Amino acid sequence: MKKLLTLGLITGLFANVSLSATVTNVAENTNKTENLSKEKDFGIKFDFKKRVALVTGGTSGIGLATAQLLVKSNCNVVIVGHDPKKANVADKITKEYAKNGVKCLYFKADVADPKDAKKAVEFTVQKFGSLDFLVCSAGIGGDNNTIDKETPENFNKVMNVDLNGTVWFNKYATEQMLKQGNGGAIVNVSSMFGIVAVPDNVAYSTAKGAINNLTRAGVKYADKGIRVNCVCPGVIDTPLVPNEAKDFYAGLHPIKRIGSPDETAYPIVFLLSDASSFITGAIISIDGGYIAV
């Protein structure tokens, strides 16, 4: 079955897509992105003691769930988004989840622009005094093109947002962590299609596969206390998953359901926490068993 799948059939995979031309039924679902996600409480508690995180793609999907959990776990957070209309998401997170004086702030940026990535890191340090954690969760899907049908315009757009955006945020966050001298943790959000390629969307698969190796390259800084890991989600229940397609998506996974944003956010936050202090360079599938069969 996997060989027959295209990203056109599995648009729900793009947990934080905001610009993808391939996603259908977005208009009837986008209103949901303005609300905070419905949390699952797994009884797992983290305490980040007012440390500081930067989360790209933090206004919806996995990024939003991660930002919520971090703030709930006593962490200051800056969420990065491209739509100023969603700036109020940060205020909602602060009001709903913040205790002990922690805050969530919004920073508008084009993640594909290295200058914006640098400014986002500088903004975070200016507001909170340091940068301890980075989560790169922003991305787009692009057009469903096989390699013989690929266009420079589409390929470059996907690579700029999905790969280059991750590269530049990793670069400037790592620079800041090295400057501070007390380590840090980075989690990049890839995809199960960074491990198992999708021939019908070569740009997306290429970008996500490259993110996996970017993550592995991060072990260069392990002796400096900077850990870099990657999660590879399957189909996640976000506003971009049409309700009428959820049963089909569920059937793609051996677990026979789609995942929730929190089922990805909790592993991300674990990888940021001291509980994962011996884990770096890891590529972790969160896909209901998809790549195993």
N, C-alpha and C positions, 0 to 999 in steps of 0.2 A: 504493500500500500504506500509506503513512504516514497517510493520512486515516482509515484503518480501525483504526489501532493505539490501544490504550488502555494506561494505566499498569498495568492489571490484568494485561496480557500481558507487560509488561516490568518486572517488579519488581526485576530485577537492576540497574536504573538507579540505585537508591538505595544508593549505595556505603556510606553510613554510617547507614542507617535503623536505629533501635533501637525505635521506638515505633509504627511504622506498622501500622494495623489492616488494611491491604490486602495485606500480604505473606503469602504462603502458604508452607508447608513450612519455616517458620523454626525450629520446635522441633527438627527433625532436623539442623539446620545450626548452631545457635547454639554448640555446643561448640567449633566451629572458631575462634570469635572469641577464645578464650582463648589460642590459640597465636599466635606471631609469624608474620607472613606469609612466604611463600617468596619470597625476593628474586630478582630478575633483576639480574645485574651487566652493565651496558652499557659498562663500561670508562671511565666518566666519573667524574672525581674532583672533589669540592668540598672546600674547607677554609674553615670559617667562623671559625676562630681564637677559639673559645670564646665566640662571641656567643650570643645568647639568643633562643629562639623559643617561642611559645605556639601550641598546635595544638588546636583543638576537634574533637571526634569522633575523638580520637586512639587509641582502644582497638581499632579494627577498620577494615577496608577501606582507603580512600585515606588517611585520617588516620593510621592505624597505619603504613602504608608510608612516609608522609612523615616521621613522627617517627623511624622507624628510620634512614632515609637521612640525616636531619639529625644525629642522634647519631653515626652512622658518619662524618659529615663534620665532626666536631669542633665540634658545636654543642650547647649546653645546651638542654634542651627541657622544657617543662611540657605534659603532655597533659591535656585537660579531658574528663571523662566524667560520666555521671549515675549509673552503677552502681558502687557501692563494691566489689562482688565482682571488678571488673576492675582494681582499683588495682594489683594485682601485675604488670600489663602493663608499667608503667613500670620496675619492678625488672628484669624480664626484658630489656627493651631496654637498660638500663644494663649488665647483665651480659654481654649478647651483643655489643654494638656499641661501648660507650664506651671511649675511650682518652684519655690525657692529662688525666685528672681530670674530664672532662665527665660530666654526669648527665642522667637523665630522671626527672622527678617527676610525680606524679598530683595533680590537683585536682578534687574532686567539685563539680559545678555544674549548675544548670538553665540552659542557655544562653539560654532565653527570658526570664530574669530579669535586668534591668539591674543589680541589686545584685550578683548573682553574677558577672556579666561584670566589673564593677569590682573585685570581690574577687579574681578570677582574675588580673587584671593586677597588682594590688597584691601578691599572693602571689608572682608571678613575679619582680617587682622585689625583693621582700624576700629571696628565696632566692638570686637571681643578680646583683642589683645594677642590672639594666637590662632593657629589652625592645627587641629589635632587629627581630624578625619576628613576624608573625601569620599563621596559616593558619586560615581558617574552613571547616571541613569537616563539621560536624555538620548533620544534617537529618533530617526525616521525610517520608513520602510522603502520608499522609492518605488519605481515602476517594476512590474513583473517582467523582466527581460532575461532571456537566455543570452549566452555570451555572443552568439551571432547576431542578436537583435539589440544588444546593448548600445547606448548612446553616450558620448562623452559628457553631455549635460547631466543625465541622470546619474551616471556612475560617479562623477565628481561631486554632485550634491550629496549623495549618500555617504561617500567617503569623507567629505568635509564635516558633516554633522556627526555621523556615528563613530568614525575612527579618529579623524583629526581633532574633533571636539574632546574626545577622551584623552588623546595624546597631550593636548595643550593644558588641560586641567591637571593631568598627572604631572606634567613638567613643572608648572608653577607651584602646585601644592608640594611636590617633592623639594623644590628649591626652598620653600618657606620652612618645611619641616627640618631640612638640613641646617638652615640658619638658626632655628630655635635650639637644635641640638638635643632634643629629648624624645626623638622618635615620632611615630604616628602610624596611621593605618589608612589604606586606600582599598576600596572595593569598586571594581568595574562591573557594570551590568552588561553581559553579552547575551547569548541566546543559545538554546539547544541547536540552532542552525549555525552557530559558530563551531559546533562539533560535527554535526551531520549536515552536510551542505544541501542547499535547495537549488537545483540547476535552473529553476524558473525565476529566480531572483538572485542573479550572480553578484550584484553589488552588495546586497544586504549580507549574504553569506560570506563574502570576501571581507567586508568590514568587521563583522563579528568574529570571524576566525582570526583576524589580525589583532583584535582586542585581546584575545586569549594569549597570544604570544607577547604582546605588550605587557600583559600582566606577569608572565613568566620572567620577562626581562627585569622586572622590578626587584628580583632577588638580589640584584646588585647592591641594594641599600639595606639588606637584612642586618648586616653588622653595625649599621647605624640606628637600628631599632625601628626602621620603617618597613612595615609589612604591606604587601600588595597581593590581593586575591581577587577572584572573579567568580561571579555566579552566572549560570546559564539557565534562565527560566524557560519553561514550556508555555503553553497557552494560559494566560492569566486573566481573570475576570475583571476587566476594566471597562470604562465607558465605551471603548472602541470595539467591544465584542457584542455584536447584535444578539439580542435574546433568542431569536429564531435559529441561530447557528450554534448555540451552546451545547446542545445534545451531540451535534456532529463533532465539535471540538473535543468533547469529553471522550468520545470513542477513539480518538487518536492516541490516548494515553492508556497504558496498562491499568492504571489506577481507576480508570473509567469516570473521570471527572476533570474539570479544569481547576487550576489553582486560584487561590485568593491572593491579593496583593500582600497581605500580612504573612502568608506562607513563604514569600520571598523576603519580606522586610526583616523578619526575625533572624533568618540566617545571615543576612547582610549585617545586622547590628551585632550579632554574635561575632562575626569576623572582624568587626571594629573593636570589640571588647577585649579586655585582658584575658578572658577565658580562652581565646584563640591565639595566645601569645607565641605558640610554637608552630603556627600555620602561616606560611607565606608561599607565593607562587602557585597556589592551588586553583584549579578550575573545577567548580562545584556545580553539578547539574541539579536543578530544582524543577523537574519535568515529569513527575508522575511515572517515571520509568521509561520515557519515550526512547532515549538513545540506547537503552539496554537491549532492545529487541529489534 
